[in-house]
Amino acid sequence: MANAKDRSRLGSILDREFNEYVDALVEAGHDWEAVWATAAWPPDTPLRWLHGRFLLARECAAGIGHWFSDEEIIQFGREHLAYREMFPNGPPRLTDD
């Protein structure tokens, strides 16, 4: 059984991979909520690659007991897009570099 640090790390990887996939779907003009789980992208395309990375991360996380339902994952995607809308130039910084 994995420890809490491993579960947290895999959760972070799952979140990152899904966010990249959602961003690519939105940029390509797709309704991401309708296609993220069922789309069959053509081979050798960025969407197929991102979808595969997300599915692999989800499977690895589930393998150690870090499972999220489709509804939870959709909510994560909505939160990610809302965050991007609030901070279009990236995460806020505490310093003025």
C-alpha positions as CSV (number, residue, x, y, z in Angstrom):
1,M,0.0,0.0,0.0
2,A,1.3,3.4,-0.9
3,N,1.9,6.1,1.7
4,A,0.2,9.5,1.8
5,K,3.1,11.2,0.0
6,D,2.8,8.7,-2.9
7,R,-0.9,9.2,-3.1
8,S,-0.5,13.0,-3.1
9,R,2.1,12.9,-5.8
10,L,0.0,10.7,-8.0
11,G,-3.1,12.9,-7.4
12,S,-1.0,15.9,-8.5
13,I,0.2,14.1,-11.6
14,L,-3.4,13.1,-12.4
15,D,-4.5,16.7,-12.0
16,R,-1.7,18.1,-14.1
17,E,-2.3,15.6,-16.9
18,F,-6.0,16.2,-17.0
19,N,-5.6,20.0,-16.9
20,E,-3.3,19.8,-20.0
21,Y,-5.9,17.6,-21.7
22,V,-8.7,20.0,-20.9
23,D,-6.7,23.0,-22.1
24,A,-5.9,21.2,-25.4
25,L,-9.6,20.3,-25.9
26,V,-10.8,23.8,-25.3
27,E,-8.1,25.3,-27.6
28,A,-9.2,22.8,-30.3
29,G,-12.8,24.1,-30.0
30,H,-14.2,20.9,-28.4
31,D,-16.9,20.7,-25.7
32,W,-14.5,19.2,-23.3
33,E,-17.2,17.9,-20.9
34,A,-18.8,16.0,-23.6
35,V,-15.7,14.4,-25.2
36,W,-13.0,14.0,-22.6
37,A,-13.8,10.5,-21.5
38,T,-15.1,8.9,-24.7
39,A,-13.3,10.5,-27.6
40,A,-11.2,8.3,-29.9
41,W,-8.6,10.6,-31.4
42,P,-6.7,9.7,-34.5
43,P,-3.3,8.1,-34.0
44,D,-0.2,10.4,-33.7
45,T,-2.2,13.5,-32.7
46,P,-1.6,15.6,-29.6
47,L,-5.1,15.0,-28.3
48,R,-4.6,11.2,-28.4
49,W,-1.3,11.6,-26.6
50,L,-2.7,13.8,-23.9
51,H,-5.7,11.6,-23.5
52,G,-3.5,8.5,-23.1
53,R,-1.3,10.3,-20.5
54,F,-4.3,11.2,-18.5
55,L,-5.7,7.7,-18.6
56,L,-2.4,6.2,-17.6
57,A,-2.2,8.7,-14.6
58,R,-5.7,7.9,-13.6
59,E,-5.0,4.1,-13.7
60,C,-1.9,4.5,-11.7
61,A,-3.6,6.6,-9.1
62,A,-6.5,4.2,-8.8
63,G,-4.0,1.3,-8.4
64,I,-2.9,2.7,-5.1
65,G,-6.4,3.7,-3.9
66,H,-6.6,7.3,-5.2
67,W,-9.7,7.0,-7.3
68,F,-11.9,9.8,-8.6
69,S,-15.3,9.4,-10.2
70,D,-16.0,11.0,-13.6
71,E,-18.1,13.6,-11.9
72,E,-15.2,14.6,-9.6
73,I,-12.9,14.8,-12.6
74,I,-15.3,17.0,-14.5
75,Q,-15.5,19.3,-11.4
76,F,-11.7,19.5,-11.4
77,G,-11.7,20.5,-15.0
78,R,-14.3,23.2,-14.3
79,E,-12.2,24.5,-11.4
80,H,-9.1,24.5,-13.6
81,L,-10.8,26.6,-16.3
82,A,-12.3,29.0,-13.7
83,Y,-8.8,29.4,-12.2
84,R,-7.3,30.1,-15.7
85,E,-10.0,32.7,-16.3
86,M,-9.2,34.4,-13.0
87,F,-5.5,34.4,-13.7
88,P,-4.9,34.4,-17.5
89,N,-1.2,35.3,-17.0
90,G,-0.5,32.4,-14.8
91,P,-0.5,32.0,-11.0
92,P,-0.3,35.1,-9.0
93,R,3.1,35.9,-7.4
94,L,3.9,37.4,-4.0
95,T,6.8,39.4,-5.5
96,D,7.2,41.8,-8.4
97,D,10.0,40.0,-10.3
